[in-house]
Amino acid sequence: MAAKPSTTRKRAAARRRTTAPRGQSAAAARRVKIPRTGPIHARLGAWMALRIVTRFADHQDVIRSRKDAAILRATHQGCPKCHGNGQIFTKGKNGEFTGSKPCPAPPTRQSVSRWEINRAARGADRATGLVGWACPCGKKEKPRYRDAREATKALRTHERKKHGSKSVGGAWYAQTAQLPAQLPKAA
């Protein structure tokens, strides 16, 4: 009897890497205890290492968000629905920013070179397509989040730490590229 031909397994779609180990969120990975006993140089070394790792993880998240936004801008270049941003920012009745949603139109380009993505993620409009937040107490974060949900989490964390979990009316803002027709005229 002839052997049954093997079928190829379908692979899962590639996902973006996070700085945390498998099965942990980035916040859970940062919860490392600093020793309270032992030599002072060991305690200071552990404290410094933890600070450096936390800062590096935050930096990697920002870089990843910038690259994701650059990919969307490059693949939706010339799109009439999102005007080349890759996502549509929604507004409330008063004109305030209420969130974002992905552009429903298919991408105008299927692939973008890695060099082009890196250049766009470091250029003058590197924060285009990202979301930031500001609190009435004066604390604000530059646009660094990929969507409004992540910015909301960061704002709620700030409110929990600094305002006793009370909402004090923070605002979100999104950075978009100015189109040539929208540029202000020089006087």
KOLTOR-480479 format. One record per residue (C-alpha): residue in three letters; x, y, z. Coordinates in pm, whole numbers, plus 50000, padded with zeros to 5 digits. Example, Ala and Ser with C-alpha at 12.3 -4.5 7.8 and 13.67 -1.06 7.14 Angstrom:
% KOLTOR-480479
ALA; 51230; 49550; 50780
SER; 51367; 49894; 50714
//
This chain:
% KOLTOR-480479
MET; 50000; 50000; 50000
ALA; 50137; 50342; 49905
ALA; 50217; 50593; 50176
LYS; 49989; 50889; 50209
PRO; 50159; 51209; 50089
SER; 50230; 51447; 50375
THR; 50047; 51776; 50384
THR; 50225; 52098; 50457
ARG; 50131; 52263; 50782
LYS; 50004; 52616; 50771
ARG; 50225; 52843; 50980
ALA; 50087; 53106; 51211
ALA; 50128; 53466; 51103
ALA; 50442; 53638; 51227
ARG; 50380; 53865; 51524
ARG; 50572; 54164; 51644
ARG; 50833; 54083; 51906
THR; 50799; 54237; 52249
THR; 51080; 54308; 52489
ALA; 50925; 54075; 52749
PRO; 50990; 53700; 52766
ARG; 50730; 53467; 52622
GLY; 50405; 53463; 52816
GLN; 50474; 53785; 53010
SER; 50374; 54139; 52950
ALA; 50645; 54404; 52939
ALA; 50527; 54542; 53275
ALA; 50539; 54199; 53440
ALA; 50891; 54142; 53311
ARG; 51008; 54463; 53479
ARG; 50892; 54356; 53828
VAL; 51229; 54245; 53958
LYS; 51308; 54274; 54326
ILE; 51610; 54471; 54435
PRO; 51789; 54301; 54726
ARG; 51745; 54481; 55058
THR; 52034; 54309; 55230
GLY; 52391; 54255; 55133
PRO; 52675; 54485; 55034
ILE; 52579; 54836; 54926
HIS; 52758; 54801; 54593
ALA; 52550; 54489; 54512
ARG; 52225; 54668; 54595
LEU; 52321; 54977; 54395
GLY; 52430; 54758; 54104
ALA; 52097; 54574; 54101
TRP; 51908; 54903; 54121
MET; 52107; 55054; 53831
ALA; 52068; 54743; 53619
LEU; 51693; 54748; 53673
ARG; 51671; 55115; 53576
ILE; 51875; 55061; 53260
VAL; 51670; 54759; 53154
THR; 51345; 54949; 53208
ARG; 51463; 55250; 53009
PHE; 51592; 55028; 52728
ALA; 51262; 54838; 52710
ASP; 51067; 55166; 52688
HIS; 51304; 55289; 52417
GLN; 51257; 54968; 52217
ASP; 50877; 55005; 52242
VAL; 50896; 55362; 52109
ILE; 51123; 55256; 51819
ARG; 50885; 54971; 51733
SER; 50586; 55210; 51734
ARG; 50771; 55453; 51505
LYS; 50858; 55176; 51262
ASP; 50501; 55044; 51261
ALA; 50373; 55394; 51186
ALA; 50635; 55436; 50911
ILE; 50525; 55107; 50750
LEU; 50161; 55219; 50750
ARG; 50252; 55558; 50603
ALA; 50460; 55397; 50329
THR; 50201; 55133; 50235
HIS; 49913; 55386; 50234
GLN; 50099; 55659; 50046
GLY; 49848; 55847; 49829
CYS; 49545; 55676; 49986
PRO; 49236; 55901; 49948
LYS; 49068; 55775; 50268
CYS; 49348; 55814; 50523
HIS; 49557; 56068; 50325
GLY; 49866; 55851; 50353
ASN; 49856; 55804; 50730
GLY; 49746; 55439; 50741
GLN; 49487; 55509; 51007
ILE; 49195; 55743; 51052
PHE; 49177; 55960; 51365
THR; 48820; 56001; 51489
LYS; 48684; 56325; 51631
GLY; 48397; 56404; 51867
LYS; 48124; 56661; 51813
ASN; 48341; 56934; 51964
GLY; 48632; 56848; 51734
GLU; 48838; 56680; 52007
PHE; 49036; 56363; 51938
THR; 48840; 56052; 52041
GLY; 49050; 55767; 51905
SER; 49182; 55599; 51594
LYS; 49090; 55314; 51365
PRO; 49280; 55140; 51085
CYS; 49223; 55260; 50732
PRO; 48961; 55037; 50565
ALA; 49112; 55084; 50218
PRO; 49359; 54826; 50087
PRO; 49726; 54934; 50091
THR; 49852; 55114; 49782
ARG; 50189; 54935; 49808
GLN; 50238; 54576; 49918
SER; 50602; 54591; 50030
VAL; 50841; 54857; 50150
SER; 51217; 54832; 50179
ARG; 51371; 54811; 50525
TRP; 51594; 55109; 50443
GLU; 51291; 55323; 50359
ILE; 51118; 55225; 50683
ASN; 51424; 55308; 50895
ARG; 51465; 55644; 50721
ALA; 51097; 55734; 50776
ALA; 51113; 55623; 51142
ARG; 51404; 55863; 51204
GLY; 51302; 56156; 50984
ALA; 51145; 56488; 51072
ASP; 50791; 56345; 51080
ARG; 50886; 56032; 51276
ALA; 50599; 56077; 51523
THR; 50335; 56107; 51252
GLY; 50058; 55859; 51317
LEU; 50143; 55819; 51685
VAL; 49931; 55923; 51985
GLY; 50036; 56114; 52298
TRP; 49857; 56242; 52607
ALA; 49854; 56544; 52834
CYS; 49721; 56586; 53189
PRO; 49592; 56917; 53331
CYS; 49855; 56886; 53608
GLY; 50122; 56958; 53345
LYS; 50252; 56606; 53282
LYS; 50249; 56509; 52917
GLU; 50398; 56245; 52693
LYS; 50506; 56302; 52338
PRO; 50336; 56100; 52065
ARG; 50484; 55753; 52113
TYR; 50189; 55513; 52121
ARG; 50066; 55324; 51819
ASP; 49697; 55364; 51900
ALA; 49469; 55551; 52138
ARG; 49418; 55242; 52357
GLU; 49786; 55232; 52458
ALA; 49789; 55607; 52524
THR; 49479; 55567; 52741
LYS; 49652; 55296; 52945
ALA; 49948; 55528; 53005
LEU; 49719; 55817; 53105
ARG; 49525; 55593; 53345
THR; 49854; 55474; 53499
HIS; 49956; 55838; 53553
GLU; 49616; 55915; 53711
ARG; 49644; 55609; 53938
LYS; 49992; 55710; 54058
LYS; 49959; 56088; 54085
HIS; 49587; 56160; 54130
GLY; 49463; 55870; 54344
SER; 49287; 55690; 54056
LYS; 49063; 55991; 53991
SER; 49014; 56110; 53636
VAL; 49119; 56474; 53616
GLY; 49036; 56529; 53248
GLY; 49346; 56432; 53052
ALA; 49351; 56476; 52677
TRP; 49494; 56273; 52391
TYR; 49646; 56412; 52079
ALA; 49763; 56257; 51757
GLN; 50032; 56384; 51526
THR; 49956; 56394; 51155
ALA; 50159; 56507; 50859
GLN; 50049; 56837; 50717
LEU; 49943; 56809; 50357
PRO; 50080; 57073; 50114
ALA; 49735; 57233; 50091
GLN; 49720; 57271; 50472
LEU; 50060; 57433; 50521
PRO; 50038; 57784; 50670
LYS; 50122; 58067; 50434
ALA; 50422; 58285; 50513
ALA; 50341; 58654; 50552
//
